[in-house]
Amino acid sequence: MSEQRKKRKNKVPSEPEPKKKIKSETKYPVSDREVSSNWKNLCSALNIKSRPKKAKQSNETNESEKIWFEIDGKTLREDFGKKKIVETNKEEHLVKEKSFTGLTRAVSMDCEMVGVGKDGEQSILARASIVNHFGHCIYDKYVKPTEKVTNYRTSVSGIRPHHLKDGEDFKTVQKEVFEIIKGRILVGHAIKHDLQVLFLDHPRKDIRDTSRYFKHISGGKTPSLRRLSEQLLGVGIQSGEHDSVEDARVAMRLYTMHRKAWESSVKSKKVKAKVKKTNDGA
């Protein structure tokens, strides 16, 4: 009996405490059958289009390959800051006409947050928005606060009390977002903050962060999404209250314009890391 008790005691510490709190994947289904079932239910509930099973892989890949146009590094540096700024009909520049409106291999996410705590400096999720490869919004929900809001940050977030009053439960939004981004390329600007407020994690190899990728054209400093949008896309954003759908579209547009060079850079880094690992192990 004493040996069995010792074994039981030894099993308890094997599950690291931080993972339970931070990485939400551990809370959700891991088998293919469970994930497939959850995904079908979510698509039905949110009215997200999906492709026929037989043609899913080829069609989705083909749609992802259709880029409106791409810009090489030299042109990027030459054109930086030379765009005429558009303040109206912005959707025309950020959403591709007559394109697939359902889920694609790459999605872009942006979240709005409100402040809680004594000074309202701590952030909690207030709105989560996701767009597909072509800029079509496939998910957009306000979230009921999990704590008392002390600063709505309306001038920046665009969030008001009535938005959250009828918002969705946090756990529901967290799970739905998890199901959508799982196994996909996730695009965003300083996306780590969005993931943190959702208490979710995503494989680093599948993240495309515009705040990091475009540092080389802003003197090594982290560029704002507003500056990138104005100087690379010619689209003015965030002049007042932010719009998470619009911000997600801008991040995705930046990615699709530079996708070829970006993915080549990612592939090159993977090869270098593999070579280094091999050399270190030799």
N, C-alpha and C positions, 0 to 999 in steps of 0.2 A: 504493500500500500504506500509506503514511504517513497518508493521509486516512482510510482505512477504520479504521485503528487508533485514530485520534482519535475517530471516531464511536463505536466500541465503548467507549472510555474514558468518553465523555460519557453513555452510556446507564446505566452502573452506578450513579451517585449518584441517579438519578431515583426509586428506590424507598426511601422514608424508613425508616431502621432501626427507630425506635420502634414503628411500626405492625406490624411483623413480630412483635414481642415482646408487644405489649399487645392489639391487636385481632385476635381469633381468627377473625373473619369471613374474613380474607384467606387462611386456610388451608383453607376449606371450599368445596364446590361452589357456583357462582354461577348456573348455568343452571337454568331451570325444570325441565327434564327430570331433571337430576342431583338437585336438591333433592326433587322429587316421589318419585324412586326411593328416596332415603335415608329420606324420611319414611315411606313405606309399609313399608319394612323395619323401621324403629324401632317403628312402631305394632304391627306383628306381633310383634316381640320383647318389647315391654313390655305387650302386650295392651291397648292404648289404643283405645277405641272411636272410630270416625270415622263421619261421616254419608255417605249416598249422594251421589254427585257432583252430580246435578241439583238436589237439595234442600239442598245444603251451605250456600250463602250465606243463604237465607231462614231455614232452621231454626236455624242457629247464631246469627243475629242475633236471632231471636225468643227463643231461650233466654237470650241475654245481656240482653234487655230485661226479663225477668221478675225483678223485684227484690222481695224479701220485704217490705220497707217502707223508705221513705226519710225522712230527717229534715232539716228546713230549718235554716238558720243560727241563727235565734232559739231554736228548741227545743234545738238543740245546746248553746248557751251556758247555757240555763236548766237543762238536765238534767245538765250536767257535774258529776260527783262525787256524784250523787244515786241511783245505781243500787245495788240490793242485790246483793252479790257472790256468785256461784255458784262453788263449788269442785269440785262433782261433776257427772257427766253433762254435761260441757262440750260434747261433740260435738253434743248436741241444739240448742245455741244457735249453733253455728258451721257446721253442715252442714244443708242443706235436704233434708228428707225427700222421697223419691220424685222426685228431680230427676235430670237428665242427669248421668251419671258420666264421660263422655268429655272430650275436649279442647274448650275454649270460647275465644272471642275474647280474653278476659282470663284470665290465670293469675297466681297468686301464688307467690313463691319465698322460701325461707329456707334458710340454710346454717348448719351447725355447724362450728366450727374448732378445731384443736388448735395448741399452741405448739411451735415448733422453734427451734434456735439455742441459744446458751449460756445465756440466761436464760429461754428459752421464750416470749419476747415476740413473735417473728415468727409470723404465722398462716399455716396451710395448710388446705386443704379436708379435712373429715372426713366430712361428710354433706350431701347436697343433697336438698331436698324441694320438690315443686311440687303445688299444688292447683288445681282448676278454679274457675270462677265461683261454684259452689254449695258449695265447701268439700271436695269429694271429692278424695282424694289420687290423683294420676295418675302420680307419680314420687317414689321415695324410695330412695336408695342410699347406703350407706357407701362410703368411698373409701380405697384403700390409700395410706398416706403416701408422698410423694415424697422425704421427708427423714426423718432420725431424730427421733422425737417426744420432746421433753424435758419437755413439760407437757401432759397430756391435758385439763386444765381440767374434770375430770369434774363437779365441784360445780356448774358452770355449763353446760357443753356436754352432759353426760350421756354423753360418749364414753368407752369403755373399750378396752383393748388388743384384746380379742376381736372387737370391732366392726370394727376396721380390718384385722385379720388375714385375714379372708375378704372384705374389701371389693373393690369394682370398681376397675379401673385408672383413674387420673385422666384420661387422654386419652379414654377411652371415655365417662366421665361428662360431661366437658367437651363432647364432640361431641353427646351425646344431649340435654343441656340446651339447647345451641345450637339444635338442630333443633326443640325444643319451643317455645322462646320467640320464635323468629324470626318477625317480622311480626305479633306479638301485643302487646296491652297487658300490661305487666309490673308487677305490684303487689308491694310489699314495704315493709319498715321499714328505713330506712337501706340501701336496696338496693345502693348503690354498693359497699359492703363485700363483699356477696355476689358481685357481678360481678367485683370485683377479685381475689378469691380463686380465681375460676374462670378468670381471665384472658380474660374476655369483655367485649364492649361491647354496648350496646343504644341505639337512638335515643332521645334525650332526650324527644322528643314522645310517645313510647309508654310512658314510665315514670310510675307513680303511686306516689309515696313518702309513706307515712303520717307519717313523721318530719318532713316538710316541710309537708305540707298542714295539719296540725293545730296548727301553731305558734301560730296566732292565738288559740287557746283556752287557751294555757299561758304567756301573757305574753311571747310572742315567743321563748321558749326551746324547745329541741327536747324534746318529750315522749317518755318511754319507752313502749315497746309495752305493757308491763305496766300502766302508768298509764292509757293509752288504753283498754285492754281492760276494766279494772276500772270506770272512770268513764263510759265510753260504752256498753259492752256488758254490764257487770255480770258479767263472767267473770274469775275469778282465774287468772292464769297465772304461770309462772316463780317460784313460791314456793320451788322447789328447782332441780333440774336442768331445763334447757331442753329443749323438744321442737320440732324444726324444722317438723314437720307442723302442730302446734298453732299455732305462731307464724305460719306462712303462712296458716292459716285465719283467724286473728284479723285480720291485715292485709287479707285479702280481704273479710271481713265488714264491716270499717270502710269499705272502698271501696264495697261494694254499698249500704250504708246511706246514703251521701252521694254516690252516683254522679252523680245529676242535677246537683247544685250543683257538684260537682268538674269534671265534663266541661264545664259551662257556663263555669267559670273558665278552663279550658284553652283553650277556643274564644275567649274574650275576649282572652286574652293573645296568641293567634296573630294576631287581627285588629289589635291594637295594634302588634305587631311589624311587621306588613305595612305599616301606615300610616306608621310611623316610617321604615321602609326606603324607602318611596315619597317621603316628604318629604325625607329625606336625599339622595336621588338627584336631586331636583328642582333 
